[in-house]
Each structure stands twice: as C-alpha cells, then as structure tokens.
Amino acid sequence: MKNTLLITATDTEAGKTVLTSALIAYFQSYQRSVSLGVLKPIQSGIGDRELYQRLFWPEQSLEAIAPIYFDAPLAPPLAAEKENRQVELSQAWSALVNLQQQRDLVLVEALGGLGSPVTRELTVADLARDWALTTVLVVPVRLGAIAQAVANVALARQAKVNLRGIVLNCLQPTEPQDVENWTPADLITSLTQIPVLGVMPYLDNPTDLQQLAQVAAQLDLEAILPIRWAGNPCISGV
C-alpha cells in the first residue's frame, strides 16, 4: 500500500517502537498537514498501544490502536490459545483499511521480528507480503548484527516482502567506532542489496518528542516515504 509503512525488526526489543515513535513525532513536529495514523495489529501484554495513546493520541481508544489484544506477553498463537481464542486477522485488516481511507499515511508496527509467528501458519513476513506493505527493517547495533541483517533480508526476499530499507538502532550508549565495527552500513548494504537509511542513537528518554523528531529527521526518509512528506525540514523549509 502506497500510504502505509510497516516497521519490523530482526527480533523483539530491537527498536521498532522507538522508530515508530520517532516518525510520529517527526510528522507532528514538521509535517502537520499530513494526517497520520498508527496501528499495532496485534499486541500481547501491556506496552506499545498504551505508549502511543499516552504520547500521541490520548483521545483514541486502545482498541483503535491495537484491535487484537492478548493478556499474556507471548507469541500471538500461544497467547490466543491460553485464552481459548483464535487470532482473527480480519479484525486487524479491517482496522488497517479504515485507517488507510481516513489518513494520508499509516504507520504499522509489527510484533516481534520479521520471522515472528502471527498465527500457527503465518509470520510477520507473510503478513507484510499478503497486505502489500512497504517495509523497513530495524537492526539493533551489536555484535552479530550483520548476520541478523543478512538472514532477515533473505527471509524478506523469500517471502516477497517489499523491503525498502534498514535502520540501525543503538540499544545502549555506543561509540561511533563500535557502530562502524558492529554494523558497517556499506558492508550490510553490499551483502543485502538493501540501503541503510541511518543510525538511531541511544535515547535515555525515548519519550522526549523533540529528540525523537530530530532522530527521524536524520534518517533517509525519502527512500521509504513520498518526498513531499519526507523532506528534511532543515532543507525544505517545512
């Protein structure tokens, strides 16, 4: 979908929520004319939907942000079984279609990593393909990240995901030399043929909206978003 971007990652706790929050803060700070929606199709346990409601949309219900919710912080098929329920993807699909019709741009935060199970038959990669979602992959900056990036891009390619870019995310205070040693952008791009759109620094307060907006402004957003929306405000004068 042209007006929808899926934010996924190599694993849980890799930085999907930070990137999603940064993009929301960016648009609310620099591109207010763009009507923005956010969707967490499935959530297990308390977390992202509560954060998005508190930071950005206090008037929205939690169900509008995450239409499918399970109490146990487990993979959805396992969490659903604990409640004697099924993962009804039609609920999430309907919520997405409604947002796409009402908003200029919709950000969809995936659960877990690209290979995480959505049901016992489908992974996040399958969902990205079936829903035709332009996708960005968050890769945490740490030893072993190159292999993670290569493996996840291979999965995306196998599943025919429209993967447009990789964003590196520092999970802890990290020296520039360590970023270069652990996640060299040129090597990752060479191995995967997917561009690295930038590095998100470690944020000691990931709810600081001004800082989040500045982080997003430093990414190569033109690679994944329409230029008229993604132009650097410092350059375009937005």
Phi, psi and chi 1 to 4 in degrees:
 res  aa     phi    psi   chi1   chi2   chi3   chi4
   1 MET       -  131.3  -64.6  -67.9 -179.2      -
   2 LYS   -66.8  -28.9  -68.8 -177.3  178.0  179.5
   3 ASN  -103.5   22.6   70.7  -29.0      -      -
   4 THR  -133.8  136.2  -53.3      -      -      -
   5 LEU  -126.4  125.9  177.5   66.9      -      -
   6 LEU   -94.5  127.4  175.7   70.1      -      -
   7 ILE  -103.2  113.0  -64.9   96.5      -      -
   8 THR  -125.5 -174.6 -173.5      -      -      -
   9 ALA  -155.1  178.2      -      -      -      -
  10 THR   -77.7  -20.8   56.4      -      -      -
  11 ASP  -166.8  179.2 -156.4  -13.6      -      -
  12 THR   -72.9  156.5   57.3      -      -      -
  13 GLU    55.8   34.4  -55.4  -61.5  -33.0      -
  14 ALA   -95.5  -21.0      -      -      -      -
  15 GLY   128.4   14.8      -      -      -      -
  16 LYS   -59.8  -44.3  -62.5 -173.9  -56.1  -63.2
  17 THR   -67.2  -37.5  -57.1      -      -      -
  18 VAL   -64.5  -45.1  174.4      -      -      -
  19 LEU   -65.6  -44.3  177.5   55.6      -      -
  20 THR   -60.2  -45.5  -55.3      -      -      -
  21 SER   -62.7  -39.7  -62.7      -      -      -
  22 ALA   -63.7  -41.7      -      -      -      -
  23 LEU   -66.3  -41.3  -69.0  172.1      -      -
  24 ILE   -62.0  -47.1  -62.3  170.5      -      -
  25 ALA   -61.5  -38.0      -      -      -      -
  26 TYR   -60.1  -50.1  171.7   87.2      -      -
  27 PHE   -67.3  -38.8  -82.4   94.1      -      -
  28 GLN   -69.2  -24.8  -69.5 -168.8  -13.1      -
  29 SER   -90.1  -41.7  -63.5      -      -      -
  30 TYR  -116.1  -18.7  -58.9  126.0      -      -
  31 GLN  -133.1   58.5  -57.5  -79.9    8.0      -
  32 ARG   -68.0  -18.7  -64.8  179.4 -176.7  175.7
  33 SER   -73.3  -15.2   63.6      -      -      -
  34 VAL   -87.3  119.9  177.5      -      -      -
  35 SER   -79.3  126.2   62.2      -      -      -
  36 LEU  -117.8  141.1 -171.8   68.4      -      -
  37 GLY  -126.6  153.5      -      -      -      -
  38 VAL  -131.3  142.5   67.4      -      -      -
  39 LEU  -139.5  130.2 -176.4   71.0      -      -
  40 LYS  -110.5   95.9  178.5   86.1  174.4 -176.2
  41 PRO   -54.3  -41.3  -23.5   33.8      -      -
  42 ILE  -137.6  133.3  -53.2  172.0      -      -
  43 GLN  -132.2  135.0 -179.3  170.7  -46.0      -
  44 SER  -116.3  114.3  -61.2      -      -      -
  45 GLY    86.4  162.8      -      -      -      -
  46 ILE   -69.6  141.1  -65.4  174.4      -      -
  47 GLY   172.8 -104.9      -      -      -      -
  48 ASP   -65.5  -44.4  -64.0  -34.3      -      -
  49 ARG   -63.5  -36.1   66.7  176.7 -171.1  167.2
  50 GLU   -66.4  -38.8  -71.1   80.0    9.5      -
  51 LEU   -65.6  -47.0  175.3   69.4      -      -
  52 TYR   -64.5  -37.9  -65.0  140.6      -      -
  53 GLN   -63.5  -45.9 -176.2 -168.1   59.8      -
  54 ARG   -66.7  -42.3  177.6  168.3   59.7   85.7
  55 LEU   -82.2  -38.0  -74.1 -176.2      -      -
  56 PHE  -123.3  -38.5  -56.4  109.8      -      -
  57 TRP  -133.2   68.2  -73.0  -72.7      -      -
  58 PRO   -62.6  -20.1   21.0  -32.8      -      -
  59 GLU   -83.2  -13.3   74.7  -75.7   -4.5      -
  60 GLN   -86.9  147.3  -83.9 -162.0  -10.0      -
  61 SER   -76.2  156.5   68.3      -      -      -
  62 LEU   -62.9  -33.8  -66.0  175.7      -      -
  63 GLU   -67.4  -30.6  -68.4   73.0   21.2      -
  64 ALA   -70.2  -31.3      -      -      -      -
  65 ILE   -81.5  -42.6  -61.3  171.9      -      -
  66 ALA  -130.0   93.3      -      -      -      -
  67 PRO   -67.8  -23.3   21.8  -31.8      -      -
  68 ILE  -116.2  121.6  -57.8  175.1      -      -
  69 TYR  -135.2  137.4  177.7   79.8      -      -
  70 PHE  -126.5  147.0  -58.1  106.3      -      -
  71 ASP   -70.8  -42.0  -69.9  -34.5      -      -
  72 ALA   -76.9  131.5      -      -      -      -
  73 PRO   -77.8   65.7   29.5  -34.4      -      -
  74 LEU  -128.0  171.7  -59.6  170.5      -      -
  75 ALA   -54.9  138.6      -      -      -      -
  76 PRO   -49.1  -45.5  -31.0   37.7      -      -
  77 PRO   -63.3  -32.7   17.8  -30.0      -      -
  78 LEU   -75.7  -41.9  -58.3  179.2      -      -
  79 ALA   -63.5  -39.1      -      -      -      -
  80 ALA   -64.0  -41.5      -      -      -      -
  81 GLU   -64.5  -32.8  -72.2  167.2    8.0      -
  82 LYS   -65.6  -24.7  -76.2 -175.0  174.3  -65.0
  83 GLU  -104.7   10.7  -61.5  179.9   20.9      -
  84 ASN    55.0   42.8  -65.1  -44.8      -      -
  85 ARG  -124.8  174.4  -65.3  167.5   56.0 -166.3
  86 GLN  -119.2  158.3  -68.3 -175.3  -22.1      -
  87 VAL   -83.6  103.0 -179.1      -      -      -
  88 GLU   -89.8   88.4  -61.6  -71.4   -9.4      -
  89 LEU   -64.4  -20.8  -73.3  176.8      -      -
  90 SER   -61.0  -31.0   59.2      -      -      -
  91 GLN   -64.2  -45.9  -65.6  177.1 -113.2      -
  92 ALA   -67.3  -39.7      -      -      -      -
  93 TRP   -62.6  -43.6  172.0 -109.9      -      -
  94 SER   -62.3  -41.7  -64.6      -      -      -
  95 ALA   -62.8  -39.8      -      -      -      -
  96 LEU   -66.1  -46.5  175.5   59.5      -      -
  97 VAL   -59.9  -42.0  170.6      -      -      -
  98 ASN   -61.4  -43.8  -72.7  -24.5      -      -
  99 LEU   -64.3  -42.0  -84.4  177.2      -      -
 100 GLN   -61.1  -33.0  -71.1  170.2  -25.6      -
 101 GLN   -77.9  -24.7  -66.7  171.2  -14.9      -
 102 GLN  -101.3  -17.7  -62.3  168.7    8.5      -
 103 ARG  -123.7  152.6  -60.3  -73.5 -171.9  -94.3
 104 ASP   -70.2  -36.2  -64.5  -35.4      -      -
 105 LEU  -143.2  136.3  177.5   63.7      -      -
 106 VAL  -121.4  126.7 -179.6      -      -      -
 107 LEU  -100.1  127.1  -58.8  176.6      -      -
 108 VAL  -114.9  118.0  179.6      -      -      -
 109 GLU   -95.0  121.8 -176.0 -171.3  -16.2      -
 110 ALA   -74.3  168.0      -      -      -      -
 111 LEU   -95.0  144.9   56.6  105.3      -      -
 112 GLY    54.1 -137.0      -      -      -      -
 113 GLY  -108.0  179.1      -      -      -      -
 114 LEU   -60.8  -30.2 -166.5   61.2      -      -
 115 GLY   -94.7    6.1      -      -      -      -
 116 SER   -68.8  142.9  -66.8      -      -      -
 117 PRO   -74.8  134.4   26.5  -33.6      -      -
 118 VAL   -95.5  -42.7  175.2      -      -      -
 119 THR  -133.0 -173.2   67.5      -      -      -
 120 ARG   -74.8   -7.4  -75.3 -164.5  171.6  -89.4
 121 GLU  -114.7  -21.3  -66.3   78.4   30.3      -
 122 LEU  -123.7  144.9  -60.7  173.3      -      -
 123 THR  -108.0  175.2   65.2      -      -      -
 124 VAL   -58.7  -38.3  170.0      -      -      -
 125 ALA   -61.0  -41.0      -      -      -      -
 126 ASP   -63.7  -40.5  -64.3  -39.3      -      -
 127 LEU   -64.6  -43.2 -154.1   64.5      -      -
 128 ALA   -59.3  -39.9      -      -      -      -
 129 ARG   -70.1  -49.5  175.9 -160.1   61.4 -138.1
 130 ASP   -64.9  -33.4  -66.8  -14.2      -      -
 131 TRP   -93.2    3.4  -70.1    4.1      -      -
 132 ALA    54.2   51.2      -      -      -      -
 133 LEU   -99.2  125.0  -58.8  178.0      -      -
 134 THR   -59.8  133.8  -60.7      -      -      -
 135 THR  -129.0  143.8  -58.7      -      -      -
 136 VAL  -123.8  141.2   61.9      -      -      -
 137 LEU  -110.1  124.8  177.8   73.0      -      -
 138 VAL   -92.0  127.8  179.3      -      -      -
 139 VAL  -119.2  120.3  175.9      -      -      -
 140 PRO   -71.4  141.8   24.4  -31.6      -      -
 141 VAL   -80.5  107.3  174.8      -      -      -
 142 ARG  -168.7  167.1   59.2 -169.2  175.9 -160.9
 143 LEU   -61.3  131.4 -167.3   62.4      -      -
 144 GLY    97.5   -3.8      -      -      -      -
 145 ALA   -65.9  -32.2      -      -      -      -
 146 ILE   -61.0  -47.9  -61.4  172.6      -      -
 147 ALA   -62.2  -39.7      -      -      -      -
 148 GLN   -61.9  -43.1  -77.9 -167.4  -44.5      -
 149 ALA   -62.8  -46.8      -      -      -      -
 150 VAL   -61.9  -44.4  170.5      -      -      -
 151 ALA   -64.6  -41.4      -      -      -      -
 152 ASN   -72.3  -35.3  -84.2  -94.7      -      -
 153 VAL   -66.8  -37.5  170.3      -      -      -
 154 ALA   -62.1  -40.9      -      -      -      -
 155 LEU   -63.5  -44.3  172.0   60.1      -      -
 156 ALA   -60.7  -41.8      -      -      -      -
 157 ARG   -66.6  -42.0 -159.1  158.9  -84.9  138.6
 158 GLN   -62.3  -38.6  179.2 -176.1   21.0      -
 159 ALA   -84.6   -3.0      -      -      -      -
 160 LYS    64.3   44.0  -63.7 -178.7  171.5   56.0
 161 VAL   -82.5  140.3  174.6      -      -      -
 162 ASN   -82.0   75.6 -179.4   19.3      -      -
 163 LEU   -86.5  118.7 -178.6   60.0      -      -
 164 ARG  -102.9  -19.1  -63.8  -70.8  -62.5  -82.8
 165 GLY  -174.4  166.3      -      -      -      -
 166 ILE  -119.6  135.9  -67.8  169.3      -      -
 167 VAL  -116.8  127.4  172.8      -      -      -
 168 LEU   -88.9  140.2  -54.4  174.5      -      -
 169 ASN  -131.9  126.2  177.6   49.8      -      -
 170 CYS   -83.4  116.0  -64.4      -      -      -
 171 LEU   -81.2  -13.8  -61.3  175.5      -      -
 172 GLN  -150.5  166.6   58.2 -171.1    8.7      -
 173 PRO   -54.0  125.4  -25.8   34.9      -      -
 174 THR  -134.8  131.6  -51.6      -      -      -
 175 GLU   -72.0  146.2  -65.3  -63.9  -32.1      -
 176 PRO   -53.3  -36.3  -26.6   34.3      -      -
 177 GLN   -66.0  -35.0 -170.5   59.1   48.1      -
 178 ASP   -68.9  -39.0  -71.7  -29.2      -      -
 179 VAL   -58.8  -44.6  175.1      -      -      -
 180 GLU   -67.2  -37.6  178.8   59.6   29.2      -
 181 ASN   -73.3  -40.5  -72.8  -23.3      -      -
 182 TRP   -86.2  -34.5  -64.0  -22.1      -      -
 183 THR  -136.6   62.9   52.1      -      -      -
 184 PRO   -64.2  116.2   23.2  -32.1      -      -
 185 ALA   -60.3  -39.5      -      -      -      -
 186 ASP   -66.7  -37.7   57.8  -16.6      -      -
 187 LEU   -70.3  -43.1  179.6   56.2      -      -
 188 ILE   -61.1  -43.3  -69.5  174.2      -      -
 189 THR   -64.8  -41.1  -62.6      -      -      -
 190 SER   -62.7  -41.8  175.2      -      -      -
 191 LEU   -75.6  -32.1  -69.2  170.6      -      -
 192 THR  -104.6  -19.7   64.0      -      -      -
 193 GLN    61.2   28.0  -63.3  -58.8  -61.8      -
 194 ILE  -121.9  129.5  -61.3  -66.5      -      -
 195 PRO   -70.5  143.3   26.0  -34.8      -      -
 196 VAL   -88.1  122.3  173.4      -      -      -
 197 LEU   -89.5   -6.5  -51.0  179.4      -      -
 198 GLY   145.2  178.6      -      -      -      -
 199 VAL  -121.5  127.2 -179.1      -      -      -
 200 MET   -90.1  123.7  -66.6 -167.0  -63.2      -
 201 PRO   -72.6  163.4   29.8  -36.3      -      -
 202 TYR   -65.2  132.9  171.4   75.7      -      -
 203 LEU  -113.1  117.5  -59.1  178.1      -      -
 204 ASP   -72.3  -19.3   55.7    1.0      -      -
 205 ASN  -131.7   86.7  179.2   11.7      -      -
 206 PRO   -72.9    9.7   26.4  -33.2      -      -
 207 THR  -109.6    6.5   62.7      -      -      -
 208 ASP   -77.4  104.8 -177.0  -33.4      -      -
 209 LEU   -66.2  -36.8  -60.4 -173.6      -      -
 210 GLN   -65.0  -43.5 -177.8  176.7    1.8      -
 211 GLN   -66.2  -40.0 -166.8  173.7   32.8      -
 212 LEU   -60.9  -44.2  -75.5  166.7      -      -
 213 ALA   -62.8  -39.0      -      -      -      -
 214 GLN   -67.2  -36.5  -68.6  170.9   -9.6      -
 215 VAL   -61.8  -46.6  164.4      -      -      -
 216 ALA   -63.8  -36.5      -      -      -      -
 217 ALA   -64.5  -21.2      -      -      -      -
 218 GLN   -87.3   -5.3  -60.4  -54.2  -49.1      -
 219 LEU   -87.9  157.9  -59.1  175.4      -      -
 220 ASP   -82.2   74.4 -177.9   14.6      -      -
 221 LEU   -68.9  -23.9  -60.8 -178.2      -      -
 222 GLU   -60.1  -23.4  -73.5   86.0   -9.6      -
 223 ALA   -72.5  -22.1      -      -      -      -
 224 ILE  -124.2  -12.6   52.9  175.2      -      -
 225 LEU  -127.0  156.7  -62.3  173.1      -      -
 226 PRO   -55.8  138.7  -25.5   34.6      -      -
 227 ILE   -58.4  -36.5  -67.5  175.8      -      -
 228 ARG   -66.7  -17.1   67.0 -175.7  178.3   90.5
 229 TRP   -99.7  -30.3  -67.2  -15.1      -      -
 230 ALA   -99.2   -2.7      -      -      -      -
 231 GLY   -57.0  140.0      -      -      -      -
 232 ASN   -60.2  121.5 -170.9  -38.7      -      -
 233 PRO   -61.2  -26.2   22.4  -33.3      -      -
 234 CYS   -72.0  -21.1  -60.5      -      -      -
 235 ILE  -100.8  -44.3  -62.9  173.5      -      -
 236 SER   -83.6  -14.9   64.4      -      -      -
 237 GLY    80.3   13.9      -      -      -      -
 238 VAL   -63.9      -  175.1      -      -      -
